[in-house]
Structure formats: C-alpha cells, structure tokens
Amino acid sequence: MRILLINVPHPSIGSRIPDDHLPPLGLLSIGGPLLDDGHVVRLLDAEFGPMAIEAIVAEASRFAPDAVLFGHSGSTSGHPVIAEVAQVIVAALPSVLIVYGGVFPTFHWREILREEPYVTAIVRGEGEETARRLMRALEFGGDLGAIAGIAFRELHGPRATQPAPVIRDLDAYRVGWELIDHARYSYWGGLRAVVVQFSRGCPHLCNYCGQRGFWTRWRHRDPVRFARELARLNREHGVKVINFADENPTVSKKAWRSFLEALIAEKVDLILVGSTRADDIVRDADILHLYKKAGWQRFLLGMENTDERTLELIRKGATTTTDREAIRLMRQHGILSMATWVVGFEEETDRDHWRGLRQLLSYDPDQIQMLYVTPHRWTPYFRLAAGRRVTQTDRRRWDYKHQVLATRHMAPWRVLLWFKFTEMVLQCRPKALLRVLFHRDAGLRHAMRWYTQMGRRVWPHEIFGFLRDKRLKHGPTVQEFWGAPQDAEEQSMSSSRPERRVGASKAA
C-alpha cells in the first residue's frame, strides 16, 4: 500500500513560537514497521510553515495514497485540526482510507466514529504491531473484528475490539528515521535534534495523568542497544540534542545506570533533556555524576504544585522536601532543573498562589514551566473535576497553556495575573539572571538564554491570546462538555499476555 503519515500543524503556543521543530516520534515509530512490511511510506510534516490545509491536500493528492495515518502528541488540542484536515483530504481523495491513532482517539473512539464518518478505523494504544495488522487487513480484505486494539464502524455503530497486549520488547520495532531529513529538525537553539523513548509508561498513581493509562505499564528498551542507536544518530546524521519523550525514564535504577554507562562508552558528544521525578533524582544521588558525563543538561521535574493538600488531591506521591533536595543535587552536578507548577484548581485563592510562589522561591529552580490544570475524561481526576464549569469550549485550547475551567474564588484575569507574575518573579529574580548571564558552564548558559528568549516571545502571545479569546461565564460542566467519566477504561491495553509479531522478522 501507499501510506501517507501526516503530522498536522498544531495550534499550541509551543509549536508556533519556537524556530525549532522536533520530528514526530509517534508517526515515525509506526512508519518503521510499515516500511519493513513492504509498504511505500512517506511522512508529510505540516508543522513546517506551518502548511495551510490547501497545501496539505495538494501534497497528499500528488502522493496518491491508499491510506492516510494521523496521530499527534498534542492529542486533545490537536484533534480539531486532524478532523478538519482529514475531512478535506477525503473530499479530495474519496477512496482514501483514514486511520487515526494517539491518546485522544484511543479513549474518544465512540464519538469520533459517530461524528466523523470519514475515519475508517482508530488504533487504540500502542500502534506499532496493531497498525501492521490493520493495514494488512485493509489491503487484503481481512476481518477487522479479529484485530485487537482497534475501533471501527459496523452496521450498528462504533465497535472496539479487545485491547491489544502491551509491547514487552520495545526493541522489536524500529523507528523509521529514514522518513525525515534530519537537517530540518532542531532544538535547544538550532541544534540538530530528535525525540526518543527509552521507556514507556509510569508506575506511579498520579490521578490527573492522561499518559499512565494509555501506556498501561512501565517498560524500557535494552540499555545498550538504545545507547548504540543514539550514538549512530550522532555519527551518521549529526544529531546533537536528544529529547526524551518518556514520562519517567529513571524508574529502574539498574537499567538506567546501564544505559548511562553504555552511552558514556560510546564517546559521543550529546545533549540530553527530558522529564523525571524528583524522588528518582534523590535516589540516584550516588550516580548523578554519570548523568552529567552521559550528557544530561536539563530535567523537567513534575512537581505539579507545591501545596501539600493539592499534592494529596492529585495523588502525586511527592513531598516538598524531596523536590527541594532534587533541585539542589542537580545544581551540584551541573544539571538544569525546570520545575512545573500547575494552577487553576477549583478552591485556589490569592493566598494559595502567594504561598506557592514563596515555596517555589525556596526551591530555587533554574527554570519554571507554568501550566493550567486540564482534566481528561479517562483519568480518575476527571471525577473530581466533573462538576466544574468550562470557560473555554474551543478544544484547540485544551493544551495546558490556556485556562479552560472556572475557579470558585478567582476571576480568570486574576488567575492569569498570578500565572504571569509567578513566571516573572522566578525567571527575573537576581539569582536567575546571574545564572543566565554569567554561569560558568557555557552550555548551560546557552540553554538558559535560549529558554529566556523563548519566554520573551511567549509572554505577549499568551497575554494577547487571553484578551482575544472568548470565555463563557456560565459554561457547561466538565461532564456535560466531555461526557461521563471513563476511568473504568483507563487502561488502553492488556498486560496479561505477550504480543506476537506477524509477517516481518524482528528488526535489528
């Protein structure tokens, strides 16, 4: 089959503001196995430009695909764009098959198949093996009902098959790196970059996380093979920055140490950035020198909030003492800390924001990433937020960077004021400015200056966007807007039996 993978232009601030673009790992991960199966596969990355819908359709028409596959890491906020592009492509190419995968369609398959007749099938959960089986069935007329991990439309309406098993051997499926021109992708201020995954999933029980149930259970790549792949990307394609998409790559200290040692042994000069938990950093105090030697320059620490009551509410399982110690240890070893802080919980007041700001100042992180709480229907947290009022019904704004929910005690403009004030204080306090200007490590100095420049561009975008966006004073409740809680279906895949590949042999 002729298969076109489309990465649609995403409306989020993070996609539109930077000059850098990262490759779409999810689509490349599907592309590799499909190439190995003998399909003719092409990636159309419409983030560059970004491409107008007319240009996307023109490119698709020139390729004349049998099937178009969509997926986006933005998930909820990316769905309206994917829906619009898919509909126009089907109008131009009536016989084309539309296959859609990712987190949002995995859980919203009923609504998508009912409301979007141009969608042929949805891949639920991990796609490498499921997409292979689905494309084979679509090509040769196989029984879709026999394929685990998909949803499709029957005579009586949408139907989901049994959950697919999780992929236990993540090295059995290769990323289709040949689908991209590495020279086009950069991060960290123009440095050639890729997105990778050492692991999938997370064993922790944070009840707001939309990723935990999607991946079902935590697994990791072979540490030595993974290090070898990163080294090859550096030597053969000039890749300098490795951005880890893992929710929590450091779960297993043994496996993580093996990876660090293997990468150090490859003797490549890489910059590694990613996310982890503060308690893993504290646990690994004795091997943080290996983190630095392997190339780690920054970790985003998912603190979510500094208030102990809020941490208990969202079942974060962290403490402010651990968070502070993790930042201290990272600074001691020359690794930047980016602290996330989420606002917009229903009962927040000015006093809560002030207390949170003081706590963040005591942490003294190198960088701060502010987010708004955004509930997902398939998470346990959704039940806690189900009765809250929605102020923003444009689903393109459900990207963690826009206020979408009303708070009981604060008007939206006051929440925004605290949001931007906290950013300003954290990034402009004397300690932070001195690090940006005079840090003794040139690489870290460059990283902090690049992030500061990004912030200066995002600030007016967010403020003008807030003034421009329409908000509802008496909007629907979260449950009225999204539907009934879905946490009983949170696990997208089955972990009770191993997957078996069909057709192609195991990739090297």
C-alpha positions in Angstrom: 0.0 0.0 0.0 0.9 3.6 -0.4 0.7 5.1 3.1 1.0 8.8 4.0 1.7 9.8 7.6 0.6 13.3 8.2 1.8 15.4 11.2 -0.7 18.3 11.2 0.2 21.9 12.2 -0.6 22.2 15.9 -2.2 25.4 17.3 -0.4 25.3 20.6 2.0 28.1 21.7 4.9 25.6 22.0 4.5 24.7 18.3 4.1 28.2 16.9 6.6 30.3 18.9 9.9 28.4 18.5 12.0 28.5 15.4 12.9 24.9 16.2 10.9 21.8 15.3 11.2 18.3 16.6 10.3 15.2 14.5 7.0 13.4 15.2 8.3 10.3 17.0 4.8 8.6 17.2 4.4 8.6 13.4 8.0 7.6 12.8 7.5 4.7 15.2 4.6 3.5 13.1 6.4 4.2 9.9 9.4 1.9 10.6 7.4 -1.3 10.9 5.2 -0.4 7.9 8.3 0.1 5.8 9.6 -3.3 6.9 6.3 -4.8 5.8 7.0 -3.6 2.3 4.6 -0.6 2.2 5.5 2.6 0.4 5.5 5.1 3.3 6.0 8.9 3.3 5.8 11.5 6.0 4.3 14.9 5.4 5.2 17.2 8.3 2.9 20.1 8.0 4.4 21.8 11.1 6.9 23.4 8.8 5.5 26.7 7.6 3.0 25.8 9.1 1.3 24.4 6.0 -2.1 25.6 5.0 -4.8 22.9 4.6 -4.9 23.5 0.9 -1.2 22.8 0.6 -1.5 19.6 2.7 -4.3 18.4 0.4 -2.2 19.2 -2.6 0.8 17.3 -1.3 -1.4 14.3 -0.4 -3.0 14.3 -3.8 0.4 14.3 -5.5 1.4 11.2 -3.5 -1.9 9.5 -4.2 -2.0 7.4 -1.0 -4.2 4.3 -0.4 -4.3 5.3 3.3 -3.6 8.4 5.4 -2.5 7.9 9.0 -2.9 10.6 11.6 -1.6 11.0 15.1 -0.3 13.9 17.2 1.4 14.2 20.5 -0.8 17.2 21.3 -3.7 14.8 21.5 -6.8 16.6 22.8 -5.9 20.1 21.4 -4.7 18.6 18.1 -7.9 16.7 17.4 -9.9 19.5 15.9 -7.0 20.2 13.4 -6.7 16.5 12.5 -10.5 16.3 12.0 -10.5 19.3 9.7 -7.6 18.1 7.6 -8.9 14.5 7.3 -12.3 15.7 6.1 -10.8 17.8 3.4 -8.5 15.1 2.3 -11.3 12.6 1.9 -13.3 15.2 -0.1 -10.3 15.4 -2.5 -9.5 11.7 -2.4 -12.8 9.8 -1.9 -11.3 6.3 -1.9 -8.6 7.0 0.6 -8.6 5.2 4.0 -8.2 7.3 7.1 -6.6 5.7 10.2 -6.2 7.7 13.4 -4.2 6.9 16.5 -2.9 8.5 19.6 -4.1 9.2 23.2 -7.2 11.2 22.4 -8.7 8.8 19.8 -7.8 5.8 22.0 -10.4 7.0 24.5 -12.8 9.0 22.4 -13.2 6.4 19.7 -17.0 6.3 20.1 -17.6 10.0 19.5 -15.1 10.1 16.6 -16.6 7.2 14.8 -20.1 8.5 15.3 -19.4 12.1 14.3 -16.6 11.8 11.7 -17.7 9.3 9.0 -14.6 9.8 7.0 -12.5 8.0 9.7 -12.0 4.3 8.7 -10.5 3.0 11.9 -8.9 4.0 15.1 -5.7 2.4 16.6 -6.1 2.2 20.4 -3.0 2.2 22.5 0.5 1.4 21.1 0.4 1.3 17.3 3.5 -0.5 16.0 2.0 -4.0 15.8 -1.6 -3.0 15.7 -1.0 -0.7 12.7 0.8 -3.5 10.8 -2.1 -5.9 11.3 -4.7 -3.3 10.5 -3.0 -2.2 7.2 -2.7 -5.8 6.2 -6.4 -6.4 6.8 -7.3 -3.2 4.9 -5.1 -4.2 2.0 -6.3 -7.8 1.6 -9.8 -7.5 3.0 -9.3 -9.2 6.3 -11.7 -9.3 9.3 -11.2 -6.1 11.3 -13.1 -7.6 14.2 -10.2 -10.1 14.6 -7.6 -7.4 15.1 -7.0 -6.5 18.8 -6.6 -2.8 19.7 -8.7 -1.1 17.1 -12.1 0.6 16.8 -14.2 0.8 13.6 -17.7 1.3 12.3 -20.1 -1.6 11.9 -23.7 -1.6 10.6 -25.0 -1.0 14.1 -22.4 1.7 15.1 -18.9 2.0 16.5 -17.2 -1.1 17.9 -14.0 -1.6 19.7 -12.2 -4.9 19.6 -10.5 -6.5 22.6 -7.5 -4.5 23.9 -4.2 -5.2 22.3 -1.4 -6.5 24.5 1.3 -4.1 25.6 4.6 -4.5 23.6 7.0 -6.0 26.1 10.0 -6.0 23.7 10.3 -2.4 22.7 13.4 -3.2 20.6 11.3 -5.4 18.3 10.1 -2.4 16.4 12.4 0.2 14.9 11.8 4.0 14.4 11.6 5.0 10.7 14.3 7.6 10.9 14.8 7.5 7.1 11.4 9.2 6.7 12.8 12.5 7.8 15.6 14.8 6.7 17.5 15.3 10.0 18.8 18.7 8.8 15.3 20.2 9.1 14.8 19.3 12.8 16.4 21.2 15.7 16.0 22.1 19.3 18.0 23.9 22.0 18.6 26.9 19.7 19.2 25.5 16.3 21.0 22.2 17.2 20.1 19.1 15.2 17.7 17.1 17.4 15.4 14.1 17.7 12.8 12.8 20.1 13.3 9.3 21.5 11.8 6.9 24.1 13.9 4.8 26.4 10.8 3.7 28.3 7.0 3.8 28.1 4.6 4.3 30.9 4.9 5.1 34.6 4.2 3.0 37.7 3.1 6.0 39.9 -0.6 6.8 40.6 -1.0 10.5 39.8 -4.7 10.6 39.1 -4.6 13.5 36.6 -2.1 11.9 34.2 -3.5 11.2 30.7 -0.5 9.1 29.7 -0.3 6.5 32.5 -3.4 4.5 31.4 -2.5 4.9 27.7 0.8 3.0 28.1 -0.7 0.7 30.7 2.6 -0.5 32.3 6.2 0.7 32.5 8.7 -1.0 30.2 12.1 0.0 28.8 14.4 -0.5 25.9 17.6 -2.6 26.0 20.0 -0.1 27.6 23.0 -1.0 25.4 21.1 -1.2 22.2 19.4 2.1 22.9 22.7 3.8 23.7 24.1 2.4 20.4 21.1 3.9 18.5 21.7 7.4 19.9 25.4 7.2 19.1 24.5 6.2 15.5 22.2 9.1 15.1 25.0 11.4 16.2 27.7 9.9 14.0 25.6 9.3 10.9 23.1 12.2 11.0 24.8 14.8 13.1 22.2 14.7 15.8 23.3 16.8 18.8 20.2 17.0 21.1 18.2 14.0 22.3 14.8 15.0 23.7 13.4 12.1 25.8 9.6 11.7 25.5 9.4 9.3 28.4 7.1 10.0 31.3 9.6 8.6 33.7 12.8 7.0 32.2 14.6 6.5 35.5 12.1 4.1 37.2 14.7 1.2 37.3 18.0 2.4 38.7 19.7 -0.7 37.4 18.5 -0.3 33.8 19.1 3.5 33.8 22.6 3.1 35.1 23.3 0.5 32.4 22.1 3.0 29.8 24.2 5.8 31.1 27.4 3.7 31.2 26.7 2.3 27.7 26.2 5.8 26.3 29.4 7.1 28.1 31.3 4.2 26.5 30.1 5.3 23.0 32.1 8.5 23.5 29.7 10.8 21.7 29.0 14.4 22.5 25.3 14.7 23.1 22.9 17.0 25.0 20.2 15.0 26.7 17.0 16.6 28.0 13.8 15.0 29.4 11.5 14.6 32.4 11.7 12.6 35.6 10.6 12.6 39.2 12.3 14.4 42.0 12.4 11.3 44.2 14.4 9.4 41.4 17.0 12.2 41.4 17.4 11.9 45.2 17.5 8.1 44.9 20.3 8.4 42.3 22.5 10.9 44.2 25.4 8.5 44.0 25.3 8.2 40.2 24.4 11.7 39.2 27.9 12.2 38.0 27.1 9.5 35.4 24.0 11.5 34.3 26.3 14.5 33.7 29.0 12.5 32.0 26.5 11.0 29.6 25.3 14.4 28.6 22.3 15.4 30.7 21.8 19.1 30.7 18.2 19.5 31.9 15.4 17.6 33.6 11.9 18.8 33.9 10.7 17.8 37.3 7.0 17.1 37.5 6.2 18.9 40.8 2.7 19.9 39.6 2.1 22.0 42.7 3.9 23.0 45.9 0.9 22.8 48.2 0.8 19.6 50.2 -3.0 19.5 50.1 -3.0 19.7 46.3 -0.3 17.0 46.0 -2.5 14.8 48.1 -5.6 15.6 46.0 -3.9 14.6 42.7 -2.0 11.6 44.4 1.3 12.9 43.2 3.1 10.9 45.9 5.8 13.5 46.3 6.9 15.9 49.1 8.2 19.4 49.0 11.3 18.3 50.9 12.2 15.8 48.2 11.6 18.4 45.5 13.9 20.9 47.1 16.7 18.3 47.6 16.4 17.1 43.9 17.0 20.6 42.7 20.0 21.1 45.0 21.5 17.8 43.8 21.1 18.6 40.2 22.7 22.0 40.6 25.6 20.4 42.4 26.2 18.2 39.4 25.7 20.8 36.7 22.2 19.8 35.5 19.5 22.4 35.0 16.2 22.0 36.8 12.9 23.0 35.2 10.1 23.0 37.8 6.5 22.6 36.6 3.7 24.2 38.6 0.0 23.8 37.8 -2.6 26.4 38.7 -6.4 26.5 38.3 -7.5 24.1 41.0 -11.1 24.9 42.0 -10.6 26.2 45.5 -7.4 28.3 44.9 -7.2 31.8 46.3 -4.7 34.6 46.2 -3.3 33.3 49.4 -2.6 29.9 47.8 -0.8 31.5 44.9 1.3 33.6 47.3 2.2 30.6 49.3 3.1 28.6 46.2 5.3 31.4 44.9 7.2 31.6 48.2 7.7 27.8 48.1 9.0 27.9 44.5 11.4 30.6 45.5 12.7 28.4 48.3 13.2 25.6 45.8 15.3 28.0 43.6 14.8 26.1 40.3 16.8 27.2 37.2 13.6 27.4 35.1 9.9 27.3 35.6 7.1 25.9 33.4 3.6 27.1 34.3 0.6 25.1 33.3 -3.2 25.1 33.8 -5.0 22.1 35.2 -6.7 20.3 32.4 -8.8 17.2 33.1 -9.0 14.1 30.8 -12.2 12.0 30.8 -10.3 8.7 31.1 -8.4 9.7 34.3 -9.6 9.3 37.9 -9.1 13.1 38.4 -11.9 13.7 35.9 -14.5 12.6 38.5 -13.2 15.3 40.9 -13.5 18.0 38.2 -16.7 16.7 36.6 -18.9 19.4 38.2 -16.6 22.4 37.4 -17.7 24.9 34.9 -16.0 25.1 31.5 -15.0 28.6 30.4 -13.3 27.6 27.1 -15.2 25.3 24.7 -12.7 25.6 21.8 -10.9 22.3 22.2 -7.8 23.6 20.5 -7.2 25.5 23.7 -7.2 22.4 25.9 -3.4 22.2 25.8 -2.4 23.0 29.4 -1.4 26.6 28.4 -4.9 28.1 28.3 -7.4 28.5 31.1 -10.3 26.2 30.4 -12.0 25.9 33.8 -13.6 28.4 36.2 -12.2 28.6 39.7 -14.6 29.2 42.6 -12.9 32.2 44.2 -10.9 33.9 41.4 -11.8 35.5 38.1 -9.8 34.3 35.1 -7.9 37.6 34.8 -6.6 37.1 38.4 -5.5 33.6 37.7 -3.6 34.9 34.6 -2.1 37.7 36.7 -0.7 35.2 39.3 0.4 32.9 36.5 2.5 35.5 34.7 3.6 37.2 38.0 5.0 33.8 39.2 6.8 33.3 35.9 8.3 36.8 36.1 9.5 36.6 39.7 11.1 33.1 39.2 12.8 34.0 35.9 13.8 37.6 36.7 15.0 37.2 40.3 18.7 38.2 40.8 19.9 34.6 41.2 18.2 33.5 38.0 19.5 36.5 36.0 23.1 36.0 37.2 23.0 32.3 36.1 21.7 33.3 32.7 24.4 36.0 32.2 27.4 34.5 34.0 27.0 30.8 34.5 30.5 29.2 34.3 29.3 26.3 32.1 28.9 27.8 28.6 26.5 25.0 27.5 24.1 25.7 30.4 24.4 29.4 29.9 23.4 28.9 26.3 20.5 26.7 27.3 19.2 29.3 29.9 19.5 32.1 27.4 17.6 30.2 24.7 14.8 29.4 27.1 14.7 33.1 28.3 14.4 34.2 24.7 11.6 31.8 24.1 9.8 33.1 27.2 10.0 36.7 25.9 8.2 35.6 22.8 5.6 33.5 24.5 4.6 36.2 27.1 2.9 38.6 24.7 1.4 35.7 22.8 -0.3 34.4 25.9 -1.5 37.7 27.1 -2.9 38.9 23.8 -4.4 35.4 23.3 -6.2 35.7 26.7 -7.6 39.1 25.8 -8.7 37.8 22.4 -10.2 34.5 23.4 -13.9 34.3 24.3 -14.7 32.7 27.6 -18.1 31.6 28.9 -19.3 33.0 32.3 -21.9 30.2 32.7 -20.5 27.4 30.6 -21.3 23.7 30.8 -19.9 21.5 33.5 -16.9 19.4 32.5 -19.0 16.3 32.4 -21.6 18.0 30.2 -18.9 19.1 27.9 -16.9 15.9 27.6 -19.3 13.2 28.7 -19.4 10.7 31.6 -16.2 9.7 33.4 -14.3 7.0 31.6 -11.7 5.9 34.2 -13.0 2.4 34.2 -11.5 2.2 30.7 -8.2 4.0 31.6 -6.0 1.0 30.7 -5.9 1.1 26.9 -4.1 -2.2 26.6 -3.8 -5.6 28.2 -0.7 -6.6 30.1 -1.7 -10.2 30.7 -0.3 -11.8 27.6 2.7 -11.2 25.3 2.4 -9.7 21.8 3.3 -11.8 18.8 4.5 -10.2 15.6 3.1 -11.3 12.3 4.9 -11.4 8.9 8.1 -9.5 9.1 11.1 -10.6 11.1 12.3 -8.8 14.2 14.0 -5.5 13.4 17.7 -5.2 14.3 
